[in-house]
Amino acid sequence: MKVLIVNKFLHPNGGSETYIFNLGRQLQKMGHEVQYFGMEHEGRVVGNHAGIYTTDMDFHAGGMRRLSYPFRIVYSGEAKRKMRRVLEDFGPDVVHLNNINFQLTPSVIYAVRAYEKKHGRKIRLVYTAHDYQWICPNHMMRIPATGGICFACRGGDYGQCARNRCIHNSRVKSLLGAIEAKYYAKRRTYGMVDVIVCPSEFMKKQLDTDPVLADKTVVMHNFIETDAEAHTGAESGEERAAGGYVLYFGRFSEEKGTRTLLEACRALPEIPFVFAGTGPLEAEAERADNVENRGFVTGEELRRLIAGARFSVYPSEWYENCPFSVMESQMYGTPVLVSDLGGAPELVRAGETGELFRGGDAQELTEHILSLWNDPERCRRYSENCRHINFDTVEEYCDKIVRKVYT
């Protein structure tokens, strides 16, 4: 089978890139031929045989090129032309779309269907919904100016995006986002895909509010990559660290709930916290007396940091989809305290592998942290239960996607 994976970024940039790289690598191991299409970038690590990519678009850079961005983010003629050239060269059986809006634009969908018509052959068109972009112009269902979660655009009233300045708190950018959403909704463009992979039941529920999408959604929680030897050792009774701290790892930002967590940290000076990550609230984290910031940590160092915590906290204040952090913590035997928003609660067996609290409620978060910290026996019980939880490996995930989605 030939699979063309499409994503705006073809260099390490975030969770969706981790997903496409691991997905493509495993599909190749299974004997499938995989190529990629997206933007050119000096850090690009995957590509296609034709060597064809769109021009890099950096919305944060200056220069004359930015003057054309308002036109290109709605519909990219360049992306459509170059996509068709890659299709002609590769002739895929499956085109797997990921993050395409703004930089590539849904013009690539039209390229696929035009290629089909020209050649008289069917291509399976799949989309993985890494965020809420197809029902919310700012992709997060969150108003940045107020921090409030929002469903206003879900029924198609995209003018709310402009009124609330939902994209980077900019009226102009938000207006463009509303125009883009209205344009593709009117043309029913997203209904041209065959299957939409939703990494959470919550995501499926949101997309299903659009009747154009409702009969195309399937739920497949993300896979997780673990150190097999380390995980096997944990399952066989390898002694964990004593759990001398509470851990938060991830981006330090408002929507991730970092400020609310820091409020809880200040209210619990007797409890040591370890943070691992970077972000806009990094300086605020550094000022907390009982918080040790380890910075950005990966690999074995991160595994040991997770395994050494009494429990980890995931305080996100937006509707997260299927966060890897919640999965990783439990896979390494560390209980999780998770906000009750979005898809994250689906990953936790509340009262068995962790607990839930009301997202954004600093007092409730503080009370939960204190209760867990003062009950190490409960944490040990949760930890033991974590060792018996199973998320799909990349091998299991790819086997399912080939059998249930690609065919």
JOGI-V227576 format. One record per backbone hydrogen bond with DSSP energy under -1.0 kcal/mol. CO is the residue of the C=O (numbers start at 1). NH is the residue of the N-H. Records with the same first field share a line. If there is no record, write none. Layout:
# JOGI-V227576
CO = NH ; NH
This chain:
# JOGI-V227576
1 = 33
2 = 93 ; 94
3 = 35
4 = 96
5 = 37
6 = 98
8 = 39
10 = 45
14 = 18
15 = 19
16 = 20
17 = 21
18 = 22
19 = 23
20 = 24
21 = 25
22 = 26
23 = 27
24 = 28
25 = 29
26 = 30
27 = 32
28 = 31
33 = 3
35 = 5
37 = 7
38 = 54
41 = 44
47 = 36
48 = 51
54 = 40
58 = 61
64 = 67
65 = 68
66 = 69
68 = 72
69 = 73
71 = 75
76 = 80
77 = 81
78 = 82
79 = 83
80 = 84
81 = 85
82 = 86
83 = 87
84 = 88
85 = 89
86 = 90
87 = 91
93 = 124
94 = 4
95 = 126
96 = 6
97 = 128
99 = 8
100 = 104 ; 105
101 = 103
105 = 108
106 = 109
107 = 111
108 = 112
109 = 113
110 = 114
111 = 115
112 = 116
113 = 117
114 = 118
115 = 119
116 = 120 ; 121
124 = 95
125 = 194 ; 195
126 = 97
127 = 197
128 = 130
132 = 135 ; 136
136 = 139
139 = 132
141 = 150
143 = 147
148 = 143
151 = 154
153 = 156
156 = 158
157 = 160
158 = 161
159 = 163
160 = 164
161 = 166
167 = 170
170 = 174
171 = 175
172 = 176
173 = 177
174 = 178
175 = 179
176 = 180
177 = 181
178 = 182
179 = 183
180 = 184
181 = 185
182 = 186
183 = 187
184 = 189
189 = 192
190 = 193
195 = 127
196 = 218
197 = 129
198 = 220
200 = 204
201 = 205
202 = 206
203 = 207
204 = 208
206 = 209
207 = 210
210 = 213 ; 214
213 = 216
216 = 196
218 = 198
226 = 228
227 = 231
228 = 232
229 = 233
230 = 234
231 = 235
232 = 236
233 = 238
234 = 237
245 = 310
246 = 274
247 = 313
248 = 276
251 = 253
252 = 281
253 = 258
254 = 257
255 = 317
257 = 261
258 = 262
259 = 263
260 = 264
261 = 265
262 = 266
263 = 267
265 = 268
268 = 271
272 = 246
273 = 292
274 = 248
275 = 294
276 = 250
278 = 252
279 = 282
281 = 285
282 = 286
283 = 287
285 = 288
288 = 291
290 = 273
292 = 275
298 = 302
299 = 303
300 = 304
301 = 305
302 = 306
303 = 307
304 = 308
306 = 309
311 = 247
312 = 337
314 = 339
318 = 320
320 = 343
323 = 327
324 = 328
325 = 329
326 = 330
327 = 331
328 = 332
329 = 334
330 = 333
335 = 312
336 = 355
337 = 314
338 = 357
343 = 346
344 = 347
345 = 348
348 = 350
349 = 352 ; 353
353 = 336
354 = 351
355 = 338
357 = 340
358 = 361
360 = 362
361 = 365
362 = 366
363 = 367
364 = 368
365 = 369
366 = 370
367 = 371
368 = 372
369 = 373
370 = 374
372 = 375
375 = 379
376 = 380
377 = 381
378 = 382
379 = 383
380 = 384
381 = 385
382 = 386
383 = 387
385 = 388
386 = 389
392 = 224
393 = 397
394 = 398
395 = 399
396 = 400
397 = 401
398 = 402
399 = 403
400 = 404
401 = 405 ; 406
